[in-house]
């Protein structure tokens, strides 16, 4: 799948370490561990220039070590189904990540790193992974990290691993294992190419169903013992400083495949078919009242009547982005911001990108390029505070007066502090509905 993006190899569980050339075992440098994104379907460490983070940290006098790991994705890492639950092999991709974090604890001192000063950092599926590592063991991080950074991802609204049974069954059928008395054992024994062929027939994140993904972390009873958002509400969260933020137009990119959905009735049927199949018609109707047909209220946000690829495109994009990205960020901060040091941001750069605006992933240029967010990551990794020798001071998130950092296109004011008050009522409803009807 996506061979031009990431090379396929069964020798995939690798770790990269990038350190200042003069680092020694006595350096005790703070460490940032990167978890890549890609919808739990694609990705790899080679796409992210960790050297740029380390070289910048040296320039500003705050040297750190950058670590990244590969982990199993798609059906290899996130196979759902009752058979998987019974075999206790769910969420293998997350188990890979956890093992990598334990490797860092054991060996990073040999590269000049301090194992007691590890920050985990991710974007998209990587950020969701960071959130889930904060939730396992009822919030006991086992000394694996002391800080967390999440770009476009949080405690995703997912349910039981058996909720994805249809994807397991389809994989089994396409792999030719449907006649077997032990379908899981059959999948284990077939050739790699045959398994991969069957897996590649599954819907990806650009498929018609959008963000109702086939391969996702789900409650397996081993790694995840309860829905992530319930863990947040029960305070089963690692008590470490954190940064969490989103791009403004998270849902636009994933809604390009549903342009044939145009009427309000069709929009309701779309969400009942994929993202919320257990929701009642009255709940869907109320959701659509919170997200009206008016394209000026849709995503890309604040672009008026522009970017209307179809009558309902901006509406669908707004709902998808709020359920999967913006809602989980708000939930995490609502329950944790006054209990652990927290900072939040909204990334609005790229608003002029036709049809998709400041879409999912546009903040990566800021953090891995020459943007301000790169320095924030470095300072946070060093001091558990994103502030340093920067023009704009980033205030902690306070529920009494929630402020966030806004990265915007304005050449005179590229970074400002603003209120976290956008779409309060729609977001609250979408969040509550996703608690009742997880993906």
Buried (B, 14 or more C-beta within 10 A) or exposed (E): BEEEEBEEEEEBBEBBBBBBEEBEEEBBBBBBBBBBBBBBBBBBBEBBEBEBBBBBBBEBEBBBBBBBBBBBBBBBBBBBBBBBBEBEBBBBBBBBBBBBBEBBBEEBBEBBBBBEBBBBBBBBBBBBBBBBBBBBEEBEBEEBBBBBBBBBBBBBBBBBBBBBBEBBBBBBBBBEBEEBEEBBEBBEEBEEEBBBBBBBEBBBBEBBBBBBBBBBBBBBEBBBBBBBBBBBBEEBBBBBBBBBBBBBBBBBBBBBBBBEBBEBEBBBBBBBEBBBEEBEEEBBEEBBEBBBBEBEBBBBBBBEEBBBBBBBBBBBBBBBBBBBBBBBBBBBBBBBBEEBBBBBBBBBBBBEBEBBBBBBBBBBBBBBEEBBBBBBBBBBBBBBBBBBEBEBEBBBBEEEEBBBBBBBEEEEEBBEEBEBEBBEEBBBBBBEBBBEBBB
